[in-house]
Amino acid sequence: MTTSPRSTAAAAPSSSSSALRHRWAVDVSAWTPSDDEFEWACSTLILDTEVTQVKKYKFEEDRKRALVSLILQRTAGVEYHGWRRRTGGCLTSGASTDAVDAVDAVDAVDAVDVVDVVDVVDAADVSALDVELGKTKGRKPYIVKREKFEDNFNYNVSHDGRFVVLASELYCVCGCDVSSAESLMGKVRAPGSGASSLEGLRKTLGAFEKQLTDKEWDRVWDGVGGRDGGGTLDDDSATRNVASAFAKYWSLKEAYVKAIGMGLGYDMGRVEFEVLEGGRAEEAGALSVAFVTIDGELSENWCCYLQGLGDDHWVSVARGPVTDVVDALGAFSGGFGVPNMGRDELNTAVFQELEPAFDELTVGDLIKMGYGVDVYERWRGLFSVI
């Protein structure tokens, strides 16, 4: 079992810290930019080096996902730096403001609606293009911090199907992943597959045999007569049920692995999830809590939260201690201002904080939030956006 963090006198998480506990989702299928609009967005909203990354993708939808992911990250950076300025910027050494004051200051902005944050953050003062984005050796993204504050702000991004999502936390580390059942079904319905939907799905999932545990596979195939068939559902309904169940567990697996920064180098069969329907959500909706077993032992330090998104997507957020992060180069973990949280503080951040519902935002919302009203109005005027 993972060792519990040591008790420290550092700032404790507060239930009022949701100003920086973002849960953002963008439906990229709803954004259909012309070539000129896409070029404008690339040249205006991201760096030249990032444009090269975006344009390496062959398909338009992949390029859109990559671009929106970067816009999300830069907007999160604006939010973080703006929040720091509003709270007085509590440094971990030689600080002129007590860490508790920084936490209390969140109370004043906690009630601000996510799309209205532009009224608080001055994008001219905190430029999205000045936000420094980095990646660990394991490809975990982060905001480069030139000064260390009494927080562990971090985020994660994911995309699949129609959605690009971002989740962030102020104290515990987080990972997120969105998985589309429809995307999986589309693969087994491809022309020339040579198999019915359910049989094609069975063969496709065979490649993931070692990534889920036996118990998880039993739950994936539950309701269609088990792995060997025998259920009473028609083929399409059975395929959809299995694809949706697999998407849930795959989302949970990816969220945990991305939280610790291991990526594809982690044996996903080591971690198992027990999904409990219902949970502590800030808003009514479908939320499940998933307890985490690592190497056969129930973890006292990790918990995952699973929500439905759209008609056929599942999005998971994993929360745990920053001490579990794998960061070979140390640039990401070196920015943690509260690396060793006490047991009570960790319990609050991981288990007791209500899981925010995901806010579905548009590209226009992100431009307004991260780049300011002037850039937003210029975008609307240039491309006749209603």
C-alpha positions in Angstrom: 0.0 0.0 0.0 1.2 3.5 -0.8 2.8 5.3 2.1 0.7 8.1 3.6 2.2 11.6 3.1 3.9 13.1 6.1 2.1 15.8 8.1 3.3 19.3 7.4 2.4 22.8 8.3 1.8 23.8 4.7 -1.4 25.3 3.5 -4.3 22.9 3.7 -6.8 22.4 0.8 -10.1 24.2 1.2 -13.5 23.3 0.0 -13.6 26.8 -1.5 -10.7 26.1 -3.8 -12.9 25.3 -6.8 -11.8 28.5 -8.6 -8.9 26.5 -10.0 -10.5 23.1 -10.0 -11.4 23.3 -13.7 -13.6 20.8 -15.5 -13.8 22.0 -19.1 -15.1 20.2 -22.2 -15.2 21.4 -25.7 -17.3 19.7 -28.4 -15.0 20.2 -31.4 -17.6 18.9 -33.8 -19.6 22.0 -33.1 -16.7 24.2 -34.4 -16.4 24.2 -38.2 -13.9 26.8 -39.0 -13.1 27.8 -42.6 -9.4 27.5 -43.7 -8.9 31.2 -43.0 -10.4 31.0 -39.6 -8.3 28.0 -38.7 -5.1 29.8 -39.9 -6.1 32.9 -37.9 -6.6 30.8 -34.8 -3.2 29.1 -35.2 -1.4 32.4 -35.8 -3.2 34.3 -33.0 -3.9 31.8 -30.2 -0.8 29.5 -30.1 3.0 29.8 -30.7 4.7 29.1 -34.0 6.3 26.0 -32.6 2.9 24.7 -31.6 1.4 25.4 -35.0 3.9 22.9 -36.4 2.7 20.3 -34.0 -0.9 20.9 -34.9 -0.4 20.7 -38.6 1.5 17.5 -38.5 -1.8 15.7 -38.2 -3.3 14.5 -41.5 -7.0 14.8 -40.7 -8.9 18.0 -40.0 -10.6 16.7 -36.9 -7.2 15.7 -35.4 -5.8 19.1 -36.1 -8.8 20.8 -34.5 -8.4 18.6 -31.4 -4.8 19.4 -31.1 -5.4 23.2 -31.5 -8.3 23.2 -29.0 -6.2 21.3 -26.5 -3.5 24.0 -26.6 -6.0 26.8 -26.3 -7.5 25.0 -23.3 -4.1 24.7 -21.7 -3.2 28.3 -22.3 -6.5 29.5 -20.9 -5.9 27.4 -17.8 -2.5 29.1 -17.5 -4.1 32.6 -17.7 -6.6 31.5 -15.0 -3.7 30.3 -12.8 -1.5 33.4 -13.1 -4.5 35.7 -12.8 -5.6 33.9 -9.6 -2.1 34.2 -8.2 -2.1 37.9 -8.8 -5.5 38.3 -7.3 -4.5 36.4 -4.2 -1.2 38.3 -3.7 1.2 35.7 -4.9 2.1 33.7 -1.8 5.7 32.6 -2.2 6.9 29.5 -0.3 10.0 31.4 0.9 10.1 35.0 2.1 6.4 35.4 1.4 4.8 38.6 2.4 1.4 37.0 2.5 0.5 34.0 4.7 -0.5 30.9 2.9 -3.9 30.8 4.6 -4.6 34.2 3.2 -4.1 32.9 -0.3 -6.6 30.1 0.3 -9.1 32.5 1.9 -8.8 34.7 -1.1 -10.3 32.0 -3.3 -13.6 32.5 -1.4 -14.0 35.9 -3.1 -13.9 34.4 -6.6 -15.4 31.0 -6.0 -18.8 31.9 -7.1 -17.7 33.3 -10.4 -19.2 31.4 -13.3 -16.6 29.8 -15.5 -17.6 31.7 -18.7 -17.7 35.0 -16.7 -14.1 34.7 -15.5 -13.1 37.1 -18.3 -14.6 39.8 -16.1 -12.0 39.0 -13.4 -8.9 38.1 -15.5 -7.4 40.9 -17.5 -6.0 39.1 -20.5 -3.8 42.1 -21.4 -2.2 41.7 -18.0 -1.8 37.9 -18.2 -1.1 37.0 -21.8 -2.1 33.5 -22.9 0.9 33.5 -25.3 3.2 34.2 -22.4 2.1 31.1 -20.5 4.9 28.6 -20.6 3.8 25.0 -21.3 6.1 22.1 -20.5 6.0 18.3 -20.7 7.6 15.7 -18.4 9.6 12.9 -19.9 6.5 10.8 -19.6 4.6 13.5 -21.7 2.5 14.8 -18.8 1.8 18.5 -19.6 2.2 21.3 -17.0 2.5 25.0 -16.7 6.1 26.1 -16.1 6.4 28.1 -12.8 9.2 30.5 -12.4 8.4 31.1 -8.8 7.1 28.5 -6.2 3.9 29.2 -4.4 1.9 27.5 -1.7 -0.1 25.3 -4.1 0.4 22.4 -6.4 -1.6 23.6 -9.4 -1.6 21.0 -12.2 -3.8 19.9 -15.0 -4.3 17.2 -17.6 -5.9 17.1 -21.0 -7.5 14.4 -23.2 -9.5 14.1 -26.4 -11.5 11.4 -28.1 -14.6 11.4 -30.3 -16.2 14.8 -30.2 -14.7 16.2 -27.0 -11.5 17.7 -25.8 -11.4 18.0 -22.0 -9.2 19.6 -19.3 -9.2 19.0 -15.6 -7.1 20.7 -13.0 -6.5 20.6 -9.3 -4.9 23.1 -6.8 -3.4 20.6 -4.3 -3.6 17.0 -5.3 -2.3 15.7 -8.6 -4.9 14.9 -11.3 -5.2 13.0 -14.5 -8.2 13.0 -16.9 -9.3 11.0 -19.9 -12.3 11.0 -22.1 -13.3 7.9 -24.1 -16.0 7.6 -26.7 -18.0 4.4 -27.1 -19.1 5.5 -30.5 -15.6 5.8 -31.7 -14.9 2.3 -30.7 -18.0 1.0 -32.4 -17.1 2.9 -35.5 -13.9 1.0 -35.8 -15.6 -2.4 -35.8 -18.2 -1.2 -38.3 -15.6 -0.2 -40.8 -16.0 -1.6 -44.4 -14.2 -4.9 -44.9 -14.2 -5.8 -41.2 -15.6 -9.2 -42.1 -17.4 -9.6 -38.9 -20.6 -8.6 -37.2 -20.5 -5.6 -34.8 -20.3 -7.6 -31.6 -17.9 -10.2 -32.9 -15.7 -7.5 -34.4 -15.7 -5.7 -31.1 -14.7 -8.9 -29.3 -11.7 -9.3 -31.6 -10.7 -5.6 -31.2 -10.9 -5.8 -27.4 -8.7 -8.9 -27.5 -5.7 -6.6 -28.0 -6.4 -5.1 -24.6 -6.7 -8.4 -22.8 -3.9 -7.7 -20.3 -4.8 -4.0 -19.7 -8.0 -4.9 -17.7 -8.2 -7.3 -14.8 -10.5 -10.4 -14.9 -13.0 -8.6 -12.6 -13.1 -5.6 -14.9 -13.6 -7.8 -18.0 -16.4 -9.6 -16.3 -18.1 -6.2 -15.8 -17.5 -5.2 -19.4 -19.2 -8.3 -20.7 -21.9 -8.5 -18.0 -25.3 -8.2 -19.6 -24.4 -9.9 -22.9 -23.9 -13.4 -21.5 -20.3 -12.9 -20.5 -17.2 -13.1 -22.7 -18.5 -16.1 -24.6 -21.8 -14.7 -25.5 -25.3 -16.1 -24.9 -27.1 -12.8 -24.1 -30.5 -11.9 -25.4 -29.8 -8.4 -26.8 -29.7 -7.8 -30.5 -26.2 -7.4 -32.0 -26.2 -3.5 -32.1 -27.5 -3.1 -28.6 -25.1 -5.6 -27.2 -22.2 -4.0 -29.1 -23.1 -0.6 -27.7 -23.4 -1.9 -24.1 -20.0 -3.6 -24.2 -18.3 -0.6 -26.0 -19.7 1.8 -23.3 -18.6 -0.4 -20.5 -15.1 -0.8 -21.9 -15.0 3.0 -22.5 -15.7 3.6 -18.8 -12.8 1.3 -17.6 -10.4 2.5 -20.3 -11.1 6.1 -19.3 -10.4 5.3 -15.6 -7.2 3.5 -16.4 -5.9 6.3 -18.6 -6.8 9.0 -16.1 -4.8 7.3 -13.3 -1.8 6.6 -15.5 -1.8 10.1 -16.9 -2.1 11.5 -13.3 1.2 9.8 -12.2 2.9 10.7 -15.5 3.7 7.2 -16.7 1.9 7.2 -20.0 2.2 4.0 -22.1 5.1 2.8 -19.9 2.8 1.6 -17.2 1.3 -1.9 -16.9 -2.4 -1.0 -16.7 -3.2 -4.5 -15.4 -1.6 -3.5 -12.1 -4.5 -1.1 -11.3 -8.1 -2.2 -10.8 -11.2 0.0 -10.4 -14.4 -0.7 -8.4 -17.1 1.6 -9.8 -19.8 2.7 -7.4 -22.8 4.4 -9.0 -23.6 7.8 -7.5 -21.4 10.1 -5.7 -20.6 13.6 -4.4 -21.1 15.9 -7.3 -21.4 19.7 -7.3 -24.3 19.4 -9.7 -27.0 16.8 -10.3 -26.0 14.3 -13.0 -24.5 10.9 -13.6 -21.4 10.6 -11.4 -19.7 7.4 -10.3 -16.9 7.1 -7.7 -14.2 4.5 -8.5 -12.0 3.1 -5.7 -8.5 2.1 -6.8 -6.6 -1.1 -6.1 -2.9 -1.0 -7.0 -1.0 -4.2 -7.1 -3.8 -6.0 -5.2 -4.1 -3.5 -2.4 -6.9 -0.9 -2.0 -5.3 2.5 -2.1 -5.9 5.0 0.7 -4.4 7.8 -1.4 -6.3 7.6 -4.8 -9.8 8.0 -6.0 -11.3 8.4 -9.4 -14.5 10.1 -10.6 -16.4 9.1 -13.7 -19.0 11.2 -15.5 -21.1 10.8 -18.7 -20.4 13.5 -21.3 -22.7 13.9 -24.3 -24.6 10.9 -25.5 -21.8 8.4 -25.7 -18.6 9.7 -24.0 -17.2 8.9 -20.5 -14.8 11.2 -18.8 -12.7 10.2 -15.7 -10.7 12.3 -13.3 -8.1 10.7 -11.0 -7.0 12.4 -7.8 -4.0 11.4 -5.7 -0.9 12.7 -3.9 1.7 14.7 -5.8 4.4 12.5 -4.3 3.3 9.6 -6.6 4.2 11.6 -9.7 7.0 10.2 -11.9 9.0 13.1 -13.2 12.5 12.0 -14.3 13.6 15.5 -15.1 12.1 17.2 -12.0 10.9 20.4 -13.7 7.2 19.6 -13.1 7.5 18.2 -9.5 9.9 21.0 -8.6 7.1 23.5 -9.0 5.0 22.0 -6.2 4.8 24.3 -3.3 3.1 21.8 -1.0 4.8 18.5 -1.9 4.1 16.7 1.4 0.5 17.1 2.4 -0.8 15.9 5.8 -3.2 12.9 6.0 -6.2 15.1 6.7 -5.3 17.5 3.9 -4.8 14.7 1.4 -8.2 13.1 2.4 -9.9 16.4 1.8 -8.3 17.0 -1.6 -8.7 13.4 -2.9 -11.9 12.1 -1.3 -13.9 14.9 0.3 -13.8 17.7 -2.2 -17.0 17.6 -4.4 -16.2 16.5 -7.9 -17.1 19.4 -10.2 -19.4 18.7 -13.2 -17.8 19.4 -16.6 -18.6 22.7 -18.1 -19.2 22.4 -21.9 -17.5 25.4 -23.4 -17.2 26.7 -27.0 -14.1 27.9 -28.7 -15.5 31.4 -28.4 -15.8 31.0 -24.6 -12.1 30.0 -24.5 -11.0 32.9 -26.6 -12.9 35.3 -24.3 -11.7 33.7 -21.1 -8.1 33.3 -22.1 -7.3 36.0 -24.6 -9.7 38.8 -23.7 -12.7 40.6 -25.1 -10.7 42.5 -27.8 -9.4 39.3 -29.4 -12.8 37.7 -29.0 -14.5 40.6 -30.8 -11.9 40.6 -33.5 -12.5 36.9 -34.1 -16.3 37.5 -34.3 -15.9 40.4 -36.7 -13.4 38.7 -39.0 -15.4 35.5 -39.4 -19.0 36.7 -38.9 -19.4 34.5 -35.8 -22.8 34.9 -34.2 
